[in-house]
Amino acid sequence: MTRVPRDPRAIVLVLDSVGAGELPDAAAYGDVGSNTLGNTARAVGGLNMPVLGAMGLGNITEIAGVPPTGMPTASWGRNAARSAGKDTTTGHWEMMGLVLERPFPTYPHGFPDEVIAEFCRLTGHASVLGNSVASGTVIIGELGDEHVRTGLPIVYTSADSVFQIAAHEETYGLDRLYEVSEIARKMLTGEHCVGRVIARPFIGPDETGAYTRTHRRRDYAVKPFEPTVLDLLQDAGVPVFGVGKIGDIFAWQGITSSPHVTDNMNGFDKLLEEVGRPEQGFVFCNLVDFDMLWGHRNDVRAYADGLEAVDRRMPELLDAMAEGDLLIITADHGCDPTTASTDHSREHAPVIAKIKGVDAGVALGTRATFGDVGETVLDFYGLRDRCGRGTSFLEEVRGA
């Protein structure tokens, strides 16, 4: 393949929820013993991940089938979370230099009557269905028929700070679903400022009577309340090319583009396209299936298969990179599919960092904050310490 010469770029690949072992305060979150990578590998009798294994993945935590290596081809370590909470928005925001002192609000008993009443007033609905903590696939199975019959939206939440609205793509309509989701986002401020409003479209029923969620989900995150690394890059003339839900997570603040993806492999395809761009820019990719499809459903086998599928495609990414490109692979929280919980877990995030052309790695240790990732990206673009919320590990990776 003929490549157009370009300047080196930084690439951050987030394996959504692929945690690397409990944080010291895991007990406060009910997550003692969580280790998404290690427990998943053990539960399936070992993982086959030779590429990431060679890069040092097995050096970060004990992973059956992925032994530590004495001569890793990349640098490795793990990040601790400084922010309170364990959700997607919190993890990504901290990664890009915005630390939350207090977690976003959660609703273990559903939303208060006044929140639902205001939502109904603003959207013109007489009431809603659900208003409980639920699995999305379960609740549309339970309430799908009633929703289609009445036209009332299904509202639910989880252990995360989310206000989720499920509706049928055809009988309710996608545009209407997106409209009421935007209304909810504007409404949920102050004490009820949830991290994300999520539009959850579904179709059906099929011949078995089942309803199925579609890939036309949209996330409406609260807008970052301070500039992030992404804003600093944009101010310095460095475009930010997201992949997957990156644009949604940051409410499109500091984002140049962020194409929608349908699944992990489609996301990986889009990642390769962005890495191959001839123009300068930072590439920031999220692969969400680990969290959305497998972690929350405790589907250990699918989680393991997904990890191996990403490993099989890693040579494509390494080949697409130009000499001098920086690649950082990490996560935003855990979601251990082997525990009784179906929620996120309070875990360290693995870190693998490689500059193409540097063929060995060093131990990066346990970092004090996810923000070291963003600070390293800024350092790569000549903006060292511009954010000040983390410590760059660029020189360690370069000097390996």
Summary of the structure (lengths in Angstrom):
residues: 400
radius of gyration: 20.8
end to end distance: 29.1
largest distance: 63.9
contacts: 1451
relative contact order: 0.22
helix: 36%
strand: 19%
